[in-house]
Amino acid sequence: MTVRKTERLLNLLIMLLVQRHFVSKDRIRAILYPESSTDAFEKMFERDKEELRSLGVPIEVGQIDPYFDDEPGYRIRPDEFALPEINLEADEAAVIGLATKVWEHARLAEATTEAVRKLKALGVAVDVSALDIVEPRLTADEPSFDVFWEATQERVPVEFDYVRSGEHAVSTRHLQPWGVVRYSGRWYVVGYDTDRQDERVFRLSRVQGEARKAGEPGSYDVPPGTDVRSVAKRLAPAPSTERAVVLVRTDAGHALRRNADEVETGVAGPDERTGWDRLVLTQGGMGMVDELLGFGADVYVVEPPNVRQAVIDRLSAAVGSGS
């Protein structure tokens, strides 16, 4: 599925989900398919509806005006779309957590914002609370994430400048990306290095500047049976684990709570604005710094000293750069 089609499906999902009443086909076309001819719109709209339905999205068809037999309208009822409570094993939850990380990256966030903006501009009453159903809270905030993610979907080679661990020299690399994965608290791109003529893995945080697409869509194929996560585990540096103790505000840090080894509620915290809980975590080395920073003032690092200092240094640098 192309990135453009993915955005269009997401926009259609959002548009039908946030409205309180049925929306007409003409309005859907004006907002989401403005440049399409009548025939092209009809074909794309029918395909998009069926694709969403095949994914389990309950698109409801009904009359816009109950007193007149006019054209039908479309909507998605949040109460029917919302999932029931699901109990997952630890390994299953880890897989779902990994998958949700891609949903809130910049490209899809832009699509969500644009869809809602267009609806409001037309005076449509929207219920943005319905978006909670499709809004995972994990982020993919590496600057180069979008380029690599799009390239894996489109099968486009990528060129980028890279600094290897322990070195200062920058080299230009050429890659046919197979996939983007989260491993040991960091994002990696896995693929075929056309310069080295072999499979390679690159940490996105070591990419210098902007990655660049350097080829035509569909110009290569991923080897059959490739498991990009297994390749990342095999080629990336082995993760180190360490124990961390953090204080988390009551009713915050749910992702941390799910993976905590211990949770002690009602402890003393750094301020009295809310209650605090004490969590004991075992995670992959300094990779946890990025995750903890994502919770902002809702998390206070107690130990270990190196993680606590890394968080302080990062926050201090952010404050300094913004002054």
C-alpha positions in Angstrom: 0.0 0.0 0.0 1.4 3.4 -1.0 1.9 6.2 1.6 -0.7 8.4 -0.3 -3.3 5.6 -0.2 -2.6 5.0 3.5 -3.2 8.7 4.2 -6.4 8.7 2.1 -7.8 5.7 4.0 -6.8 7.3 7.3 -8.5 10.6 6.3 -11.7 8.7 5.3 -11.6 6.8 8.6 -11.2 10.0 10.6 -13.8 11.9 8.6 -16.5 9.3 9.2 -15.5 8.7 12.8 -15.6 12.2 14.2 -18.9 13.3 12.7 -22.1 13.0 14.8 -24.3 12.5 11.7 -24.2 10.8 8.3 -22.1 12.6 5.8 -23.0 12.8 2.1 -20.9 11.4 -0.7 -20.7 14.9 -2.3 -19.1 16.2 0.9 -16.7 13.3 1.1 -15.6 13.9 -2.4 -15.2 17.7 -1.9 -13.0 17.2 1.1 -11.0 14.0 0.4 -11.1 13.6 -3.4 -11.2 17.2 -4.7 -9.1 16.6 -7.8 -10.7 13.4 -9.0 -13.1 13.1 -11.9 -16.6 11.7 -11.2 -15.6 8.2 -12.5 -12.3 8.2 -10.6 -13.9 9.3 -7.4 -16.6 6.6 -7.6 -14.0 3.9 -8.1 -11.6 5.1 -5.4 -14.4 5.7 -2.9 -15.8 2.2 -3.4 -12.4 0.6 -3.1 -11.5 2.6 0.0 -14.8 1.7 1.7 -14.3 -2.0 1.0 -10.7 -1.9 2.2 -11.7 -0.3 5.5 -14.5 -2.8 5.9 -12.0 -5.6 5.2 -10.0 -4.3 8.1 -13.0 -4.5 10.4 -14.2 -0.9 10.2 -18.0 -0.8 10.5 -19.0 1.8 7.9 -22.7 2.5 8.3 -25.0 3.6 5.5 -28.1 5.6 6.3 -30.4 8.4 5.2 -29.1 11.9 5.9 -32.7 13.3 6.3 -35.1 10.8 8.0 -38.1 12.5 6.4 -36.9 12.5 2.8 -35.7 9.6 0.7 -32.6 11.4 -0.5 -29.0 10.2 -1.1 -27.5 8.0 1.5 -24.9 9.1 3.9 -22.0 7.4 5.6 -20.6 7.3 9.2 -18.6 5.1 11.6 -20.1 4.8 15.1 -17.4 5.0 17.7 -19.2 2.6 20.0 -19.2 -0.1 17.3 -15.6 0.6 16.2 -14.0 0.6 19.6 -12.4 -2.7 20.6 -13.6 -4.6 23.6 -11.1 -5.2 26.4 -8.3 -7.4 25.3 -6.0 -9.4 27.5 -2.6 -10.0 25.9 0.3 -12.1 27.0 3.6 -10.2 27.5 5.1 -11.1 24.2 1.8 -10.3 22.3 1.7 -6.9 24.0 5.3 -6.2 23.0 4.4 -6.9 19.3 1.3 -4.6 19.5 3.4 -1.9 21.2 6.0 -2.0 18.4 3.3 -1.8 15.7 1.6 1.3 17.3 4.9 3.3 17.2 4.5 4.0 13.5 1.0 5.4 13.8 1.9 8.7 15.4 4.9 9.6 13.3 4.9 13.0 11.6 3.3 11.9 8.2 0.2 10.4 9.8 -0.1 13.1 12.4 -0.2 15.6 9.6 -2.9 13.6 7.8 -5.0 13.5 11.0 -4.7 17.3 11.6 -5.5 18.2 8.0 -8.6 16.0 7.9 -10.0 17.5 11.1 -9.0 21.1 9.9 -10.9 20.7 6.7 -14.0 19.4 8.4 -14.0 22.3 10.9 -13.4 24.8 8.0 -16.6 23.6 6.4 -18.6 24.1 9.6 -19.0 20.4 10.2 -19.5 19.5 13.9 -16.8 17.0 14.8 -16.3 14.9 17.9 -12.5 14.8 18.2 -12.7 12.6 21.3 -13.5 9.7 18.9 -10.0 9.9 17.7 -8.8 8.4 20.9 -9.8 5.0 19.4 -7.2 5.4 16.6 -4.5 7.4 18.4 -1.7 5.3 19.9 0.5 7.4 22.2 3.9 6.0 21.2 6.0 8.1 18.9 8.6 7.7 16.2 10.5 11.0 16.6 13.7 10.3 14.6 14.0 13.1 12.0 14.8 10.5 9.2 12.0 8.1 10.2 9.5 9.3 7.5 11.9 8.9 4.6 12.9 5.4 5.5 9.4 4.3 6.4 8.1 5.6 3.0 11.0 4.0 1.2 10.2 0.6 2.6 6.6 0.9 1.5 7.5 2.1 -2.0 10.6 0.0 -2.5 12.8 3.1 -3.2 16.5 3.1 -2.6 17.8 5.7 0.0 21.0 7.7 0.2 22.1 9.1 3.5 25.1 10.3 5.5 26.1 8.2 8.5 28.5 8.1 11.4 29.4 4.7 12.9 29.6 4.1 16.6 32.9 5.3 18.0 33.9 7.2 14.9 33.7 10.8 13.8 34.0 10.5 10.0 30.8 10.8 8.0 30.3 8.5 5.1 27.6 8.4 2.4 25.6 5.1 2.4 23.3 3.7 -0.2 20.6 1.3 1.0 17.6 -0.7 -0.4 15.6 -0.6 2.8 13.6 -3.7 3.8 12.0 -2.4 7.0 12.2 -0.1 10.0 12.2 -1.7 13.5 12.4 -0.8 17.1 15.1 -2.8 19.0 16.6 -2.2 22.4 14.9 1.2 22.7 16.2 2.5 19.4 15.0 2.7 15.8 16.9 0.9 13.1 16.5 0.5 9.3 17.4 -2.8 7.8 18.2 -3.4 4.2 20.7 -4.2 1.4 23.8 -2.0 1.3 24.6 -1.7 -2.4 28.1 -0.4 -1.7 29.0 -3.3 0.5 26.9 -5.8 -1.4 25.5 -7.2 1.8 22.7 -6.8 4.3 23.2 -4.1 6.9 21.4 -2.4 9.8 21.7 1.4 10.6 20.6 3.2 13.7 18.5 6.2 12.7 19.9 8.4 15.4 23.3 8.2 13.7 22.0 9.4 10.3 23.4 12.9 9.6 21.1 15.5 8.0 18.2 14.3 5.9 18.0 10.9 4.2 17.2 11.1 0.5 15.3 8.9 -1.8 17.6 7.9 -4.7 15.7 5.8 -7.2 12.3 4.8 -8.6 9.5 3.1 -6.7 9.5 -0.7 -7.0 13.1 -0.8 -8.2 14.0 -3.7 -5.9 12.4 -6.6 -4.0 12.8 -7.8 -0.4 14.2 -11.3 -0.4 11.4 -13.8 0.3 11.1 -14.9 3.9 13.1 -11.9 5.3 12.4 -11.2 8.9 13.7 -7.6 9.4 13.5 -7.9 13.2 15.6 -11.0 13.2 18.2 -9.3 11.0 18.3 -6.3 13.3 18.8 -8.6 16.3 21.6 -10.4 14.5 23.5 -7.3 13.2 22.8 -4.6 15.7 24.9 -4.3 18.9 23.7 -6.6 21.7 21.5 -4.7 24.1 22.6 -4.2 27.7 20.0 -4.2 30.4 19.9 -2.4 33.7 17.5 -1.7 36.5 15.9 1.7 36.8 13.7 3.2 39.5 11.4 6.0 38.5 8.5 8.0 40.1 5.5 8.4 37.9 2.5 10.6 38.5 -0.8 8.8 39.3 -2.7 8.0 36.2 0.3 8.7 33.9 3.0 6.7 32.3 0.8 3.7 31.4 3.3 2.3 28.9 5.9 2.2 31.6 3.5 0.6 34.1 2.7 -2.2 31.7 6.4 -3.2 31.5 7.3 -2.5 35.1 8.7 -5.3 37.3 7.3 -3.6 40.5 4.8 -0.9 41.1 4.4 0.8 44.5 1.5 3.3 44.8 1.1 6.4 46.9 4.8 7.3 47.5 6.3 10.7 48.1 7.2 12.6 44.9 9.1 15.7 43.8 6.0 17.8 44.1 2.6 17.6 45.7 0.4 18.6 42.7 -0.5 15.0 42.1 0.1 11.6 43.7 3.1 9.5 42.7 3.9 5.8 42.2 7.3 4.1 42.3 8.1 1.8 39.4 11.1 -0.6 39.0 12.0 -1.2 35.3 14.4 -3.4 33.5 15.2 -2.1 30.1 17.8 -1.8 27.4 20.6 0.4 28.7 20.6 4.1 27.7 17.8 3.5 25.2 15.4 4.0 28.0 16.5 7.7 28.3 14.5 8.5 25.1 11.5 6.7 26.4 11.6 8.4 29.8 12.0 11.9 28.2 8.8 11.3 26.2 6.7 11.4 29.4 8.0 14.9 30.4 7.2 16.1 33.9 5.1 13.0 34.6 8.3 11.0 35.3 11.1 11.6 37.8 14.2 9.4 37.5 15.6 8.1 40.8 18.3 5.7 39.6 20.6 4.6 38.1 22.8 7.7 38.3 23.9 7.5 34.6 20.4 7.4 33.3 19.3 10.2 35.7 22.2 12.4 34.6 21.5 11.7 30.9 18.0 12.8 31.4 19.1 16.0 33.2 21.7 16.7 30.5 19.2 16.3 27.7 16.6 18.5 29.4 19.2 21.2 30.2 20.3 21.2 26.5 16.7 21.6 25.4 16.2 24.5 27.7 19.4 26.1 26.6 18.7 25.8 22.9 15.3 27.3 23.4 16.5 30.4 25.3 
